């Protein structure tokens, strides 16, 4: 009887020690939509990050929060986790509007945050929000294509901050002055179609939201022009594909990619585990966790420093049909 009691006590002690060890484990928080319209994107983020942590880094524990793609829900989640000193870094949220809503909390609590879906820079976070890619990276890849081919070109952009910034960078980087530069208030460009038809640019850059970009391309194709269309990574949105698919074979979209060797390895692992190829959001999430886990020291300050100097992603223009 005594042996039985002692055995039971030992088992209880081991279990409690295991629980204590797990509670003290360093954590990475993942804030993603696992319900609602963006749930498929959230799910592939979780799959990509789990793949890396389960395979290589047992020291980090992943805690997942479903923000439903909602601003208020995101703020509530972040307020609930800021007092957890075991949280090393946050991956997410995916939407820029959600990220913007927690900037003051990020700055105040010194938590490094990296988003797989929002590449905007937020100086007001004092460097604690680290963009996985930058606006200049988008402009450089588009400019490289236009400069290399010596194309005449036109550019449309919407009156929103990120679009204005990207269009400004691009116009500074391209050697040839655009035939037409147009700031949009709506997706109706009928008033400038005659000018566009007369000038016949070889390439047209649309720095707009996905739906606006798709409608612009449709209107231009209706006047029998067949230029290359260059779009930002936002055009990887399913809404763009739904409207633009089939309108042109020359739609090129900025797509986040990993270095070739790492991309081959990640694609093979993802396909083996989940029986499907990873999309761009999964690739970005993988790059985010890779950047965190390769930090020499796992503390917030050092992770922030490492994220700012580490680059696992780059933009590449890819045809819409390959997405």
Beta strands, then each sheet from edge to edge (+ up, - down):
strand 1: 26-32
strand 2: 60-66
strand 3: 87-92
strand 4: 112-114
strand 5: 153-158
strand 6: 180-184
strand 7: 203-207
strand 8: 228-231
strand 9: 251-258
strand 10: 313-319
sheet 1: 2+ 1+ 3+ 4+
sheet 2: 6+ 5+ 7+ 8+ 9+ 10-
end
